[in-house]
Amino acid sequence: MTDGPDLMEPSVSSSPRPAQRRVMFVILAGILAVIGALAGAYYFEMRPVVLRIAVGPANSDDLKVVQALTQGFAQTHSHIRLRPVPTDGAAASAQALADRKVDLAIIRGDLTVPDNAQAVATLRKNVAVLWVPPAAKGKGKKAGPKITKIAQLSGRRIGVIGRTPANINLLKVILQQYGVDPAKVDIVQFPVSEVTEAIRGQKADAYLAAGPVNSRITADAIAASAHDGGAPTFLAIDSAEAIAQNHPNYEASEIPAGAFGGSPDRPDDEVKTISFAHHIVARKDLPESTVAAFTRQLFAIRQSVMAEFPLAAKIETPDTDKDAAIPVHPGAAAFVDGEEKTFLDRYSDYIWWGLMGLSAMGSAGAWFAGYLKKDERNTNSSQREHLLDMLTAARRCDSIEDLDRMQAEADAILRDTLLCFEHGAIAEGALTAFNIALEQFHHAVADRKALLIGTPQNPQRAGAQFRVTGAL
């Protein structure tokens, strides 16, 4: 038979399995990369963030409050941690923020606010207190005219409590409002540690203190003024509204009766004055989510800090009006307005695009897999047709050696077909059809071998074999 050897040439299978593995590896790597990116974003978002906060001067109430907040944040394992950076005062803190050496700062609202500063919270509000000690008795000196109004301070000596130049500027604003030339007033500053001695020594005709209404420093200074049964005279700033109009960093305020204790009450009636605030400000380029988290933690821990530092009770939310003297940071505004974004809110777009990317990669992978399986399906189809050709040839073959070679080739085709099914290149129905063809081939080979060696056969199968052979 002339066509036998052509059919019995070994079948060479070019399975694309390595290429499929490379495609699946690339797809898996892409999926892992997207998942890793999302996990990394979540880690960097949730990891503790340390914010440097400038505050001063040393041993001030502001520094003590910030230190208490720092400990509270650390003990509660908060997302935001604080690192105090001590300075010489509010002006130095503001400069540190302007120089980008810190992330947060405690500044006075009546000083120059850095351009890169935005409000996060109001730490406390301070009032200006002007008073005149009672005239000393038994000194052998003639007392001057009693001072009852600010306009009478011209030519007098005024003591300012504290070393900061900001309090001198405050005094000058008040004097100018009442037509008193600051150049005609002798202004002298006293450190907090020397105030009591200065007042008792009558080293000034009037005094100015600036601090919270419940300030212990102010209360002690006023108490030192009440000597020999006399009571200090508080000078009302009746033009507080006008000062606030001309200087937006100040507000009209009142000192409640009895705010500084004593008997009789000091003061014995409500006194009009002006106030200004100490603010916690942040750099405007600080992330909104970071500032929002800090603001949330600040007000969450305020109650626990109050037990140790009552001054923490004065912490208030910032002014969110558009015309506020210090613009509010968007992160703080989001907390105050209840619009703080969650992790999903901030990264929903990235997550959505990530899922879309995964879907696109899956579709591309399916297309590549299908493209590679197309060649595998075509190869398997050719092998199946070849098997059918061998089925016909086996029924006409006159050599047992050729039948053995065809059997070996059929085994190789079977191996490749099972690999195709394992790879998903062919469906179960195609595998069933191949199984039928392979079974018929094995029967034909067995019957032909039996015929060639003269082995007795089942009469019915032998008759069928001869009928098929005769028909061919």
C-alpha positions in Angstrom: 0.0 0.0 0.0 1.5 3.3 -1.1 -0.2 5.7 1.3 0.6 3.7 4.4 4.0 5.3 5.2 2.6 8.8 4.8 0.0 8.2 7.4 2.5 6.7 9.8 4.8 9.7 10.0 5.2 10.8 13.6 2.9 13.6 14.7 4.6 16.7 16.0 2.6 18.7 18.5 3.4 22.4 18.9 1.6 23.0 22.2 1.5 26.7 23.1 1.5 25.9 26.8 4.7 28.0 27.7 3.2 31.0 26.0 -0.1 30.6 27.9 1.9 30.4 31.1 3.6 33.7 30.3 0.3 35.4 29.5 -1.2 34.1 32.8 1.9 35.2 34.7 1.6 38.7 33.2 -2.2 38.9 34.1 -1.5 37.6 37.6 1.3 40.1 38.0 -1.0 43.0 36.9 -3.7 41.9 39.3 -1.2 41.7 42.2 0.2 45.1 41.2 -3.2 46.7 41.4 -4.0 45.0 44.7 -0.6 46.0 46.0 -1.2 49.6 45.0 -4.6 49.7 46.8 -3.1 48.1 49.9 -0.1 50.5 49.8 -2.5 53.5 49.5 -4.5 52.2 52.5 -1.3 51.7 54.6 0.1 55.1 53.8 -3.3 56.7 54.6 -3.7 54.9 57.9 -0.2 55.0 59.2 0.5 57.5 62.1 1.4 60.9 60.9 3.7 63.1 63.1 3.0 66.8 62.9 5.4 69.4 64.3 3.7 72.2 66.2 5.5 75.4 67.2 4.4 76.8 70.6 6.0 79.1 73.2 7.3 80.6 75.3 8.7 78.0 77.7 6.7 77.2 80.8 3.6 78.9 79.2 0.1 77.5 79.5 0.0 77.1 75.8 3.1 74.8 75.9 1.6 72.8 78.7 -1.7 72.2 76.9 0.2 71.1 73.7 2.3 68.7 75.8 -0.9 67.3 77.3 -2.4 66.9 73.8 0.8 65.2 72.6 0.6 62.6 75.4 -3.1 62.1 74.9 -2.7 61.4 71.2 0.1 58.9 71.9 -1.8 57.1 74.6 -4.9 56.6 72.5 -2.8 55.5 69.5 -4.3 58.1 67.3 -3.7 58.5 63.6 -2.1 61.9 64.2 0.8 62.4 66.6 2.3 65.7 67.7 5.9 66.8 68.2 6.1 70.1 70.1 8.7 72.6 68.9 9.3 75.2 71.7 9.8 78.8 70.6 10.2 82.2 72.2 6.6 83.1 71.7 3.7 83.5 69.3 5.7 85.7 66.9 8.5 83.1 66.7 6.0 80.3 66.2 4.4 82.2 63.3 7.8 82.7 61.7 8.6 79.0 62.1 5.4 78.2 60.2 6.1 80.8 57.5 9.6 79.2 57.1 8.0 75.8 56.7 9.9 74.4 59.7 6.7 73.2 61.3 3.3 71.9 60.3 1.2 73.6 63.0 1.7 76.7 65.2 0.1 78.5 68.1 -0.1 82.2 67.1 -1.8 85.3 68.3 -4.6 86.6 66.2 -3.5 90.3 66.6 0.0 89.6 65.1 0.9 89.3 61.5 -0.5 86.0 60.2 1.8 84.1 57.8 0.5 83.9 54.2 0.7 80.1 54.3 -1.3 79.8 57.6 -4.9 78.6 57.8 -7.0 78.2 61.0 -7.6 74.8 62.5 -9.0 75.7 65.9 -9.2 78.6 68.4 -7.1 77.6 71.4 -8.4 80.4 73.7 -9.6 83.9 73.7 -7.8 86.7 75.6 -9.1 90.0 77.0 -7.3 93.2 77.6 -7.5 94.3 81.2 -6.5 97.9 82.1 -6.6 99.0 85.7 -5.3 101.6 88.1 -4.1 100.6 91.6 -5.4 102.6 94.5 -3.1 105.4 95.8 -0.7 104.2 98.4 -1.2 105.7 101.9 1.4 106.9 104.4 4.0 107.6 101.8 4.2 111.3 102.4 3.6 111.9 98.8 0.8 114.0 97.2 -1.4 111.7 95.1 -2.0 112.8 91.5 -5.4 113.2 90.0 -7.3 110.0 90.1 -7.4 108.1 86.8 -10.8 106.9 85.8 -10.7 107.1 82.0 -8.2 105.9 79.3 -7.9 109.5 78.0 -6.3 110.5 81.3 -3.3 108.2 80.7 -1.4 110.8 78.7 1.9 111.6 80.4 1.5 108.6 82.8 3.6 105.5 83.3 1.9 102.3 82.2 3.2 98.9 83.1 2.7 96.1 80.7 2.7 92.5 82.0 4.8 90.1 80.0 7.8 90.6 77.7 6.1 90.1 74.3 6.0 93.2 72.1 2.5 92.2 71.0 1.1 93.5 74.3 2.8 96.9 73.7 1.1 97.0 70.3 -2.2 96.2 71.9 -1.8 99.1 74.4 -0.9 101.5 71.5 -4.1 100.5 69.6 -6.2 101.3 72.7 -4.4 104.6 73.4 -4.7 105.8 69.8 -8.4 105.1 69.8 -8.8 107.6 72.6 -6.5 110.2 71.1 -3.6 109.5 73.5 -0.2 109.8 71.7 1.8 106.6 72.7 4.9 108.8 72.5 3.7 110.8 75.4 3.2 107.7 77.6 6.0 106.0 79.5 5.5 102.3 78.7 7.5 99.8 80.7 7.3 96.0 80.6 7.5 93.7 83.7 8.2 90.0 83.5 5.6 87.9 85.1 7.9 87.0 88.0 8.4 90.7 88.9 4.8 92.0 88.5 3.8 91.7 92.2 6.8 93.5 93.4 6.4 96.2 90.7 2.7 96.8 91.6 3.4 97.0 95.4 6.3 99.3 94.7 4.0 101.7 92.8 6.3 101.6 89.8 3.5 102.5 87.4 0.3 104.5 87.4 -1.7 101.9 85.4 -1.3 98.4 84.2 -2.2 96.3 81.2 -2.6 92.5 81.2 -3.7 90.3 78.3 -4.9 86.8 78.8 -7.9 84.6 79.4 -10.6 85.9 81.7 -9.6 83.2 84.2 -5.9 83.9 83.9 -4.1 83.3 87.1 -1.4 85.8 86.2 -3.9 88.6 85.7 -5.8 87.7 88.9 -2.7 87.7 91.0 -1.6 91.1 89.6 -5.0 92.6 90.4 -4.9 91.1 93.8 -1.5 92.7 94.5 -3.0 96.0 93.5 -5.7 95.8 96.2 -3.6 97.1 99.2 -4.4 99.1 102.3 -8.1 98.3 101.8 -8.3 100.1 98.5 -9.7 98.6 95.3 -8.2 98.9 91.9 -10.1 101.0 89.3 -10.9 99.1 86.0 -10.7 101.3 82.9 -13.5 100.4 80.5 -12.8 100.3 76.7 -16.1 101.8 75.7 -14.9 102.1 72.1 -14.3 98.4 71.7 -16.8 98.2 68.8 -14.9 101.0 66.9 -11.5 99.3 67.6 -12.9 96.0 66.2 -14.1 97.8 63.1 -10.7 99.4 62.5 -8.7 96.3 63.5 -10.5 93.1 62.4 -8.1 91.0 64.6 -9.8 92.3 67.7 -13.4 91.8 68.9 -15.5 93.7 71.3 -15.9 91.8 74.6 -16.8 92.1 78.3 -15.1 91.2 81.6 -17.8 89.7 83.8 -18.3 91.1 87.3 -16.2 89.2 89.9 -14.1 87.6 87.2 -10.9 88.1 89.3 -12.4 87.3 92.7 -11.8 89.2 95.9 -14.1 91.0 98.3 -15.6 93.2 97.1 -15.8 91.7 93.6 -13.1 92.6 91.1 -14.5 94.1 89.1 -17.7 95.0 90.8 -19.6 95.5 87.5 -19.2 94.3 83.9 -16.4 96.1 82.1 -16.2 96.6 78.3 -13.0 95.6 76.7 -11.5 94.1 73.5 -10.4 90.5 73.0 -8.2 88.6 70.6 -7.6 84.9 70.1 -4.8 82.4 70.1 -5.2 80.1 67.1 -3.9 76.7 66.1 -3.0 77.2 62.5 -1.7 74.8 59.9 0.2 75.2 56.6 -2.2 75.6 53.8 -0.4 72.9 51.8 -1.0 70.3 54.6 -3.3 67.5 53.2 -7.0 68.0 53.9 -7.4 64.5 55.3 -4.5 65.1 57.8 -5.9 68.3 59.1 -9.4 66.9 59.3 -8.0 63.9 61.3 -6.1 66.2 63.7 -9.2 68.4 64.2 -11.3 65.4 65.0 -8.8 64.0 67.5 -8.3 67.4 69.1 -12.0 67.8 70.0 -12.3 64.1 70.9 -9.5 64.3 73.5 -10.3 67.8 74.8 -12.5 66.5 77.6 -9.8 64.2 79.0 -7.2 67.0 78.9 -9.5 69.4 80.7 -9.1 67.4 83.9 -5.4 68.3 84.0 -5.5 71.7 82.2 -8.8 73.6 82.5 -7.5 75.9 79.8 -8.3 73.1 77.3 -12.0 73.9 77.8 -11.5 77.1 75.9 -10.6 75.2 72.7 -13.2 76.1 70.1 -13.9 75.3 66.4 -12.5 77.9 64.0 -14.5 80.6 62.2 -15.6 79.0 58.9 -17.0 82.3 57.4 -15.5 83.4 54.2 -14.6 86.8 55.6 -12.9 85.4 58.7 -9.7 87.2 59.7 -7.8 83.9 59.3 -9.2 81.6 56.5 -10.1 78.2 57.8 -8.2 75.2 56.5 -10.4 73.0 54.2 -9.7 69.9 56.4 -10.9 71.7 59.6 -13.9 73.1 57.7 -14.8 69.6 56.6 -14.8 68.4 60.2 -16.9 71.4 61.5 -19.4 71.1 58.6 -19.7 67.3 59.0 -18.3 66.8 55.5 -15.1 64.9 56.4 -14.3 62.4 53.7 -13.7 58.7 54.6 -11.0 56.5 53.0 -13.5 55.3 50.4 -14.7 58.8 49.7 -11.2 60.0 49.0 -10.1 57.0 47.0 -13.3 55.8 45.4 -12.3 57.0 42.0 -8.9 55.2 42.2 -10.6 52.1 43.4 -13.2 52.3 40.6 -10.5 52.8 38.0 -8.5 50.0 39.5 -11.4 47.6 39.2 -11.9 48.8 35.6 -8.3 48.1 35.0 -8.6 44.6 36.5 -11.6 44.0 34.3 -9.8 45.2 31.2 -6.8 43.1 32.0 -9.1 40.1 32.5 -10.7 40.7 29.2 -7.4 41.1 27.5 -6.1 38.0 29.1 -9.2 36.0 28.0 -8.7 37.3 24.4 -5.0 36.3 24.4 -5.8 33.0 25.9 -8.5 32.4 23.3 -6.1 33.5 20.6 -3.5 31.0 21.7 -6.1 28.3 22.1 -7.3 28.9 18.5 -4.0 27.5 17.2 -4.3 24.6 19.7 -7.9 23.9 18.5 -6.8 24.0 14.9 -3.9 21.6 15.6 -6.3 19.2 17.5 -8.8 19.3 14.6 -6.0 18.3 12.2 -5.0 15.5 14.5 -8.6 14.2 14.7 -8.9 14.2 10.9 -5.5 12.4 10.8 -6.9 9.8 13.2 -9.9 9.2 11.0 -7.5 8.8 8.0 -5.5 6.3 10.0 -8.8 4.5 10.9 -9.3 4.0 7.1 -5.7 3.0 6.5 -5.7 0.5 9.4 -8.5 -1.5 7.8 -6.4 -1.8 4.6 -2.9 -2.2 6.1 -1.0 -5.4 5.4 1.8 -4.9 7.9 1.7 -5.4 11.6 4.7 -3.1 12.1 2.7 -0.3 10.3 -0.2 -1.0 12.6 2.0 -0.7 15.6 3.4 2.6 14.4 -0.1 3.9 13.8 -1.0 2.8 17.3 1.9 4.7 18.7 0.9 7.8 16.7 -2.7 7.5 18.0 -1.3 7.4 21.5 0.6 10.7 20.9 -2.6 12.3 19.4 -4.5 11.1 22.5 -1.8 12.8 24.8 -2.1 16.1 22.9 -5.9 16.0 22.9 -6.0 15.5 26.7 -3.6 18.5 27.1 -5.9 20.6 24.9 -8.9 19.6 27.0 -6.9 20.4 30.2 -6.0 23.9 28.7 -9.6 24.5 27.8 -8.9 24.7 24.1 -11.6 22.0 23.3 -15.0 21.4 24.9 -16.2 18.2 26.5 -18.3 17.5 23.4 -15.3 17.6 21.1 -13.4 15.2 23.6 -16.4 12.8 23.4 -16.3 12.8 19.6 -12.5 12.2 19.6 -13.0 9.3 22.1 -15.5 7.6 19.7 -13.1 8.0 16.8 -10.2 6.7 18.9 -12.2 3.7 20.0 -13.1 2.8 16.4 -9.5 3.1 15.5 -8.4 0.7 18.2 -11.1 -1.8 17.1 -9.9 -1.5 13.5 -6.3 -2.1 14.5 -7.1 -5.1 16.7 -9.3 -6.6 14.0 -6.7 -6.1 11.3 -4.0 -7.6 13.4 -6.2 -10.6 14.1 -6.9 -11.0 10.4 -3.2 -10.7 9.5 -2.0 -13.4 12.0 -5.0 -15.7 11.4 -6.3 -15.5 14.9 -9.9 -16.7 15.2 -12.3 -13.8 15.5 -15.8 -13.2 16.6 -17.8 -14.2 13.5 -20.1 -11.2 13.7 -17.2 -8.7 14.0 -15.2 -10.5 11.3 -18.1 -10.4 8.9 -18.6 -6.7 9.6 -14.9 -6.1 9.1 -14.8 -7.9 5.8 -18.0 -6.1 4.7 -16.4 -2.8 5.5 -13.1 -3.8 3.8 -15.0 -5.1 0.7 -16.9 -1.9 0.5 -13.7 0.1 0.5 
